[in-house]
């Protein structure tokens, strides 16, 4: 799990000092983008950052691997804080921003037996959420589990708890210690700053969120979707930080489920015309969507969603809930909070 998220730091070195470390980029470890916060996992990129490759083997995380250290300088403190390390290599370091920093304006540098790198200035925010994905790059399907910590491979049942993992959720109560996981017994390290989590266009209930036991810099979120758990998962801060990366809820592969078979569909863009991919915000988008499928005799309730990609965000436009047992279906058009207005015409064919 320690390779899922990263903001990025990078360093460089003069040509005459080939062994001196140099930093050039920093990234959030879960999403490879965005800001950083105290306690967040981060990656630093550069040159000559370590003499080889090494990874932490246990908790607490070490602050030195192969003689490489990450130094975090808080201007309010006389000495730099040595950050906990997950992984070092010549070109990349994965580490944790120390919880102990006080100021929002800090600098980060790398120290090796061959010298110190350039320092990179960084502005922290109280929270900088990044959700872990299955592909470890902050994109695609969320790393999600059921209440028994079994990986989700299908849409969870209504009202069930979904377990997600993130980094960058900031301070906890009681306070967390850098390099350590969350407490394994009460009192657990619960997140101190409130936030909102949405699945699709519906606000989910966050039943519990705190630092995950056994994982430094990783937070566990126990959430209960307010409806069908389909679509984008995103964390919205209530103040002083950006929203998280967008990942999608797990769903069964097409035609492999117990509800439908022979599923086909298509999308045709009507406006703007002659543009198979929308590369600008026109302010108004019109499309026709066709879907055709067979409903299996043993089918239970399921949802058909019509979504649109707006930049890196998947926007839910229309959802249709099918209840084969009652012989009913209900369509819902979601109100959009985006700068693009979606007009979708849906042609639907299905048989039982």
C-alpha positions as CSV (number, residue, x, y, z in Angstrom):
1,X,0.0,0.0,0.0
2,X,3.0,2.3,0.4
3,X,3.3,2.8,-3.3
4,X,-0.1,4.3,-4.0
5,X,0.1,8.0,-3.6
6,X,2.6,10.8,-4.3
7,X,3.0,14.5,-4.7
8,X,6.4,15.2,-6.1
9,X,9.6,16.9,-5.3
10,X,12.6,17.1,-7.6
11,X,16.3,18.1,-7.2
12,X,19.2,18.6,-9.6
13,X,23.0,18.6,-9.3
14,X,25.8,20.6,-11.0
15,X,27.6,18.7,-13.8
16,X,30.9,19.0,-11.9
17,X,29.4,17.2,-8.9
18,X,28.0,14.0,-10.3
19,X,27.5,12.3,-6.9
20,X,25.9,15.3,-5.1
21,X,22.1,14.8,-4.8
22,X,19.7,17.1,-6.6
23,X,16.0,17.4,-6.2
24,X,13.5,18.4,-8.9
25,X,10.0,17.4,-8.1
26,X,7.6,16.4,-5.2
27,X,4.3,14.6,-5.5
28,X,1.6,13.3,-3.3
29,X,2.1,9.5,-3.1
30,X,-1.5,8.4,-3.7
31,X,-2.4,10.7,-6.6
32,X,0.9,11.9,-8.0
33,X,-0.4,15.5,-7.9
34,X,-1.7,18.2,-5.7
35,X,-0.6,19.8,-2.4
36,X,0.9,18.3,0.7
37,X,0.0,18.4,4.4
38,X,1.6,17.2,7.7
39,X,1.5,13.4,7.8
40,X,1.0,13.0,4.1
41,X,3.0,10.5,2.0
42,X,5.1,12.1,-0.7
43,X,7.6,11.2,-3.4
44,X,10.7,13.2,-4.3
45,X,12.4,12.8,-7.7
46,X,15.9,13.9,-8.8
47,X,19.4,12.6,-9.3
48,X,21.9,10.8,-7.0
49,X,19.4,10.7,-4.2
50,X,20.7,7.4,-2.9
51,X,23.6,5.0,-3.5
52,X,21.2,2.2,-4.3
53,X,17.7,0.9,-3.7
54,X,16.3,0.1,-0.2
55,X,12.9,0.0,1.4
56,X,11.6,0.1,5.0
57,X,11.0,-3.3,6.5
58,X,8.9,-2.4,9.5
59,X,7.4,0.3,11.7
60,X,8.4,2.8,12.9
61,X,9.7,3.9,9.6
62,X,13.5,4.6,9.5
63,X,14.8,8.1,9.0
64,X,18.0,6.8,7.2
65,X,18.2,4.3,4.4
66,X,21.7,3.7,2.8
67,X,22.9,6.9,4.4
68,X,20.1,8.9,2.7
69,X,18.0,11.3,4.8
70,X,15.2,13.7,3.9
71,X,15.5,17.0,5.9
72,X,12.4,19.1,6.5
73,X,13.2,22.6,7.7
74,X,10.5,24.5,9.6
75,X,11.6,28.1,10.0
76,X,10.1,28.1,13.5
77,X,12.5,25.3,14.6
78,X,16.3,25.6,15.2
79,X,17.0,22.2,13.5
80,X,15.6,20.3,10.6
81,X,13.2,17.4,11.2
82,X,14.5,14.1,9.6
83,X,11.5,12.6,7.7
84,X,10.4,8.9,8.0
85,X,11.4,7.0,4.8
86,X,9.4,4.3,3.0
87,X,11.8,3.8,0.0
88,X,15.0,5.3,-1.5
89,X,16.6,4.9,-4.9
90,X,19.0,7.1,-7.0
91,X,16.0,8.7,-8.7
92,X,13.1,8.6,-6.2
93,X,12.4,8.8,-2.5
94,X,9.1,8.0,-0.9
95,X,8.7,9.6,2.5
96,X,6.3,11.0,5.1
97,X,5.9,14.7,5.7
98,X,6.4,14.9,9.5
99,X,3.3,15.6,11.6
100,X,5.6,17.7,13.9
101,X,6.0,20.6,11.4
102,X,4.3,23.9,12.7
103,X,4.6,26.4,9.8
104,X,3.0,26.0,6.4
105,X,6.1,27.3,4.6
106,X,8.8,24.7,4.8
107,X,11.7,23.5,2.7
108,X,12.9,20.0,1.9
109,X,16.3,18.7,1.0
110,X,18.2,15.4,0.7
111,X,21.3,14.5,2.6
112,X,23.6,11.7,1.5
113,X,27.2,10.7,2.4
114,X,28.2,12.6,-0.8
115,X,26.6,15.9,0.3
116,X,23.3,17.8,0.5
117,X,21.0,18.6,-2.3
118,X,19.3,21.9,-3.2
119,X,16.3,22.8,-1.0
120,X,12.8,22.9,-2.4
121,X,10.3,25.4,-0.9
122,X,6.9,24.0,-0.1
123,X,3.7,25.4,1.2
124,X,1.6,23.0,3.2
125,X,-2.2,23.0,3.7
126,X,-4.0,21.5,6.8
127,X,-5.4,18.8,4.5
128,X,-4.3,17.6,1.1
129,X,-6.4,14.5,0.4
130,X,-5.4,11.8,-2.0
131,X,-7.3,8.6,-2.4
132,X,-5.5,5.3,-3.2
133,X,-6.4,3.5,-6.4
134,X,-5.9,-0.1,-7.4
135,X,-3.3,0.9,-10.1
136,X,-1.2,2.9,-7.5
137,X,-1.3,6.1,-9.6
138,X,-4.4,7.8,-8.2
139,X,-6.5,7.0,-11.3
140,X,-9.1,4.5,-12.2
141,X,-10.7,2.2,-9.7
142,X,-10.5,3.0,-6.0
143,X,-8.7,0.6,-3.6
144,X,-11.9,-0.4,-1.7
145,X,-12.8,-3.2,0.7
146,X,-15.9,-4.6,2.3
147,X,-16.4,-4.6,6.1
148,X,-14.4,-7.9,6.3
149,X,-11.5,-6.3,4.4
150,X,-12.2,-8.3,1.3
151,X,-11.4,-6.4,-1.9
152,X,-14.5,-5.1,-3.6
153,X,-14.8,-6.3,-7.2
154,X,-18.5,-5.4,-7.7
155,X,-20.9,-2.6,-6.7
156,X,-21.5,-3.0,-2.9
157,X,-25.0,-3.7,-1.7
158,X,-27.2,-0.8,-0.5
159,X,-26.5,0.4,3.0
160,X,-23.2,-1.5,3.3
161,X,-20.0,0.0,4.6
162,X,-17.2,0.6,2.2
163,X,-13.6,0.9,3.4
164,X,-11.3,3.3,1.5
165,X,-7.7,4.4,2.0
166,X,-6.2,7.9,1.6
167,X,-3.3,10.1,2.6
168,X,-3.1,13.8,3.4
169,X,-6.0,14.0,5.8
170,X,-4.0,16.0,8.3
171,X,-3.9,16.2,12.1
172,X,-5.6,13.6,14.3
173,X,-6.9,13.3,17.8
174,X,-5.0,12.1,19.7
175,X,-2.0,13.5,17.9
176,X,-0.2,11.0,15.6
177,X,3.6,10.4,15.6
178,X,5.5,10.5,12.3
179,X,6.7,7.1,11.1
180,X,4.1,5.2,13.1
181,X,0.8,3.8,12.1
182,X,-2.5,4.6,13.9
183,X,-3.1,3.2,17.4
184,X,-4.2,-0.5,17.3
185,X,-6.4,0.0,20.4
186,X,-8.4,2.9,21.8
187,X,-7.9,5.8,21.7
188,X,-7.7,5.6,17.9
189,X,-6.1,8.5,15.9
190,X,-9.3,10.1,14.4
191,X,-9.0,12.8,11.8
192,X,-9.5,16.2,13.5
193,X,-10.7,18.3,10.5
194,X,-14.2,17.6,9.0
195,X,-14.6,17.0,5.2
196,X,-17.2,15.7,2.8
197,X,-16.9,12.5,0.7
198,X,-19.1,12.0,-2.4
199,X,-19.8,8.8,-4.3
200,X,-21.3,9.7,-7.7
201,X,-23.2,12.9,-7.0
202,X,-24.4,11.8,-3.6
203,X,-22.8,12.7,-0.3
204,X,-21.8,9.6,1.6
205,X,-21.8,9.2,5.4
206,X,-18.3,9.0,6.8
207,X,-18.9,6.6,9.8
208,X,-15.2,6.7,10.9
209,X,-11.9,8.1,9.6
210,X,-8.5,7.9,11.2
211,X,-4.9,6.9,10.8
212,X,-4.8,3.2,9.7
213,X,-3.2,0.9,12.2
214,X,0.0,-0.6,10.8
215,X,0.4,2.0,8.0
216,X,2.3,5.2,8.5
217,X,0.8,8.2,6.7
218,X,-2.3,6.2,5.5
219,X,-5.8,6.9,6.6
220,X,-8.7,4.5,6.7
221,X,-12.2,5.7,5.8
222,X,-15.3,3.7,6.7
223,X,-18.1,5.2,4.5
224,X,-21.7,4.3,3.9
225,X,-23.0,5.4,0.4
226,X,-26.3,7.2,0.5
227,X,-27.5,5.4,-2.6
228,X,-26.2,3.1,-5.3
229,X,-22.4,3.1,-4.9
230,X,-21.4,3.9,-8.5
231,X,-19.4,6.7,-10.1
232,X,-16.6,8.9,-8.9
233,X,-15.3,9.0,-5.4
234,X,-13.9,12.4,-4.3
235,X,-13.1,14.1,-1.0
236,X,-14.0,17.8,-0.7
237,X,-12.4,19.9,2.0
238,X,-14.6,22.4,3.7
239,X,-11.9,25.0,3.8
240,X,-8.2,25.8,3.0
241,X,-7.4,22.9,0.7
242,X,-8.1,21.4,-2.7
243,X,-10.4,18.5,-3.4
244,X,-8.8,15.0,-3.8
245,X,-8.1,13.1,-7.0
246,X,-11.1,11.3,-8.5
247,X,-11.3,7.5,-8.5
248,X,-14.2,5.2,-9.4
249,X,-16.1,2.7,-7.3
250,X,-15.4,-0.9,-8.3
251,X,-17.8,-2.5,-10.6
252,X,-18.1,-6.0,-12.1
253,X,-16.6,-6.4,-15.6
254,X,-19.1,-5.9,-18.4
255,X,-21.5,-8.8,-19.0
256,X,-20.0,-10.8,-16.1
257,X,-22.6,-10.0,-13.5
258,X,-25.8,-11.7,-12.5
259,X,-28.2,-8.9,-13.7
260,X,-27.6,-8.3,-17.4
261,X,-26.2,-9.9,-20.5
262,X,-25.4,-8.9,-24.1
263,X,-24.8,-5.3,-23.1
264,X,-24.0,-2.8,-25.9
265,X,-24.0,0.9,-26.0
266,X,-22.9,4.0,-27.9
267,X,-22.5,7.7,-27.5
268,X,-23.0,10.3,-30.3
269,X,-22.0,13.9,-29.8
270,X,-24.5,16.3,-31.4
271,X,-23.1,19.6,-30.2
272,X,-20.4,20.8,-30.6
273,X,-20.6,19.1,-33.9
274,X,-17.7,17.2,-35.7
275,X,-15.8,16.8,-32.4
276,X,-15.5,13.2,-31.3
277,X,-13.6,14.3,-28.1
278,X,-14.5,17.5,-26.3
279,X,-11.3,19.4,-25.8
280,X,-12.7,22.7,-24.5
281,X,-15.6,23.8,-22.3
282,X,-18.3,25.0,-24.7
283,X,-20.7,25.7,-21.9
284,X,-23.3,23.4,-23.5
285,X,-23.0,19.8,-24.6
286,X,-25.7,17.7,-26.3
287,X,-25.3,14.0,-26.9
288,X,-27.4,10.9,-27.6
289,X,-26.7,7.7,-25.6
290,X,-28.0,4.3,-26.8
291,X,-28.0,1.3,-24.5
292,X,-29.2,-2.2,-25.2
293,X,-29.1,-5.2,-22.9
294,X,-31.0,-8.3,-21.7
295,X,-32.1,-8.6,-18.0
296,X,-31.4,-12.0,-16.6
297,X,-34.2,-14.0,-15.0
298,X,-32.3,-14.0,-11.6
299,X,-31.5,-10.3,-11.7
300,X,-31.8,-8.1,-8.6
301,X,-31.9,-4.3,-8.5
302,X,-29.2,-2.6,-10.6
303,X,-28.3,0.8,-11.9
304,X,-27.6,2.2,-15.4
305,X,-25.5,5.4,-15.3
306,X,-24.9,7.9,-18.1
307,X,-21.8,9.9,-17.3
308,X,-19.5,12.4,-19.0
309,X,-15.8,13.1,-18.6
310,X,-15.1,16.8,-17.8
311,X,-11.4,17.2,-17.8
312,X,-10.2,14.6,-15.2
313,X,-13.6,14.4,-13.6
314,X,-16.4,11.9,-14.3
315,X,-19.8,13.7,-14.0
316,X,-22.9,11.7,-13.4
317,X,-25.7,12.9,-15.7
318,X,-28.5,10.4,-15.5
319,X,-29.0,7.2,-13.5
320,X,-31.8,4.7,-14.0
321,X,-32.5,2.2,-11.3
322,X,-34.0,-1.1,-12.4
323,X,-36.0,-3.3,-10.1
324,X,-36.8,-6.5,-12.0
325,X,-38.7,-8.0,-9.1
326,X,-41.2,-5.2,-9.0
327,X,-41.0,-4.6,-12.8
328,X,-40.1,-1.0,-12.3
329,X,-37.4,1.5,-13.3
330,X,-36.8,5.0,-12.0
331,X,-34.7,7.6,-13.8
332,X,-32.9,10.4,-12.0
333,X,-31.3,13.5,-13.6
334,X,-28.5,14.8,-11.4
335,X,-28.0,18.5,-10.9
336,X,-24.5,19.5,-12.1
337,X,-22.2,21.8,-10.2
338,X,-19.8,22.1,-13.1
339,X,-19.2,24.7,-15.8
340,X,-20.4,22.4,-18.6
341,X,-24.2,21.9,-19.0
342,X,-25.0,18.4,-20.2
343,X,-28.1,17.6,-22.3
344,X,-28.3,13.8,-22.8
345,X,-31.0,12.0,-24.9
346,X,-31.2,8.4,-23.9
347,X,-32.4,5.6,-26.1
348,X,-33.0,2.4,-24.2
349,X,-33.8,-1.1,-25.3
350,X,-34.0,-4.0,-22.9
351,X,-35.8,-7.3,-22.6
352,X,-36.5,-9.6,-19.7
